[in-house]
Amino acid sequence: MGPSIHPRTIQEVKEKADIVDVISEHIVLKKKGKEFVGICPFHDDTKPSMTVSPNKQFYYCFSCGAGGNSIKFLMEFTRSNFSDVVLLLAKKNNINIETLEGPQQDAYKKQLSRREELYKILRVAKNWFKSQLNNSLGKEALNYLLSQRNLNSKIINDFELGFAPNSWNDLFNYLSKVEKYPLNLITSSGLAISKDNSDKFYDRFRNRLIVPIHDMQGRVVAFGGRSLDGQEPKYLNSPESEIFEKGRMLFAFEKASNTIRKLDKAVVVEGYFDVISLHSKGITNSVASLGTALNKYQISQLCRFTDNKNIILNFDSDNAGLLAAKRVVKEVESLSLNDQINLKILQLKKFKDPDEYLNSHTPKDYSNLLDNASFWIDWEIDQIFENKDLTKSENFQNVISLLVKLLSKLPQSSTRTHYLQKVSERLSMGQARLAIQFEQDLRNQVKGFRWHGRSKKFEQPSEISQREKNESEIIFYYLHCPNLRIFIRNELLKREIDDFNTEYIRIIWKAISTIEENNLGLNYFNKIKNSDSQKLNKDFSDINLISLLPDYLAQNNSESLNKINIFINPNELFLTMLKSPKHNLLGTLSLIERYKSLKRCRHLIESWGSQRLKTLENCISILIDNSISSPSDSNREIDDLFKDLNSDAIKFQELYYLERQHISFLDKQRCGNFIAS
Ligand SMILES: [Zn+2]
């Protein structure tokens, strides 16, 4: 329980805590007319459904109905109680807090003063580190900053850099003996650690360059230390505390925010020294995360200062940096897809990081690179093509499926078209006619993928495992009954089962097709179907898939390799299925086809419902518009409109009926086989 707050304080908080300020600290808000919109954090939102009105000081989600003032938002978002939120907002807005007299008042005052004490001890430590850098012990460290990092004394001062000497407890002694701080405050500040919980204490930072980390108010909340003698870890941070939460801070944000606002863009790099180096060269809109992956919260913090939400990532060019960039792209994907942020990525291929780049280039060069950084989708597309020899079929297939997956996420068809054309040109390697063909083909695949994603929701969870089992059976028969392979392929074709639902089955099936293609050439199945050649038939069933498949997967798709074991070395259950393979197979195939029909049924029912509603709405609005005309006219109109409504219903009914009929046919087929075996 928090303290009872005086109504005067609550009133002042309500007046001063602006709703746009409060909400945009947690989610990205974009201006739209007089209001702001953002992705709602209270339901699984895919497009911005939340509106925030600065005039009314009110937020509202059109999708889930969440709404209220800034206090309500924070209560729900941070799951805190009323008084905690009011206190937090009061502190942020420099409002004098008055509490009602009571027993909690003392506790609250204590908590407040403890935070103040923490700020104070960190400030004292910062000054001590600074003085160490400037005395004889810090000579080497200072030299490192001046000559190896090319920093001047102005920037060293601006960033308040310091030095922790190579001693066990110099700082601890200073804080406890000279400044007379209590032990528990020294340990909770993270500056000293007690040895095995004894009364022996040693300094956390030893023989390290010290970089203070400030909050937005410019107060030191933690330190980062870089080792100077190769000691691991290279970078060491203060532990989290009441005033320091790593995932909520950005390094140098308090210095960068003004320029971010002025230039309308923020640059995020990986290390402290990259930031310091950039600031020293006048690129003062740069920040870094604190040894953790950049998260959504930090991105929204940055977005508060840029109207057009321009964020540029310039991570290290090693593998770790690449992975970090990919992680950020994924983390904020829904924001990027909905144009809530404008994310760009700069990769300095030949240089390790911005610091190294600036050693041999001017700040202007770097700014130019920033201006020309790739938009995130272009960057992802580059990543897909990177180092892939497209003349190899498996590379080509892989690139296509990654592209389809990426492009199908784009919500706007005009953007999709733009990128479809772009990648098709790239795939065709300059051959215009091919490009057109690729584009058409990709467009169909993307369409299929989007549809597939949507119809997933018509699938029920219990069906999925059952379906996986059925699909595995097909693979099993295909491998172990070579004489049934033609039969299986024909049945799949006849039943229009052109894809499997389970991902690893899909991979295995594709591998089988590729192996067959490698042995018999392209279009081998058409050749087999259209000729009576015994030889071709024999060659087809002679392919030793049981030995070729594991090798192929080992080379091309090692993750699915362990999935193949059950098919190669079947257990008892699978072996019993070999007794009457053809009958079992027909049953399994009917089941798989049945899923498809069921899904279509559910889909039809849903479309029918929504279509009916839409038509009804239409009818009503026409009737209202025409209500002035003569009654006999509108009677006739009502009749006509309802005829329309019914004809739609009949259409859906028919389709639904056909599908149901087919399902009962499949059931008969399945059970008939069951009895026959
Ligand atoms: Zn919502």
Boltz pocket constraint, residues with backbone or C-beta under 6 A from the ligand:
constraints:
  - pocket:
      binder: B
      contacts: [[A, 40], [A, 41], [A, 42], [A, 43], [A, 45], [A, 49], [A, 50], [A, 61], [A, 62], [A, 63], [A, 64], [A, 65], [A, 66]]
      max_distance: 6.0
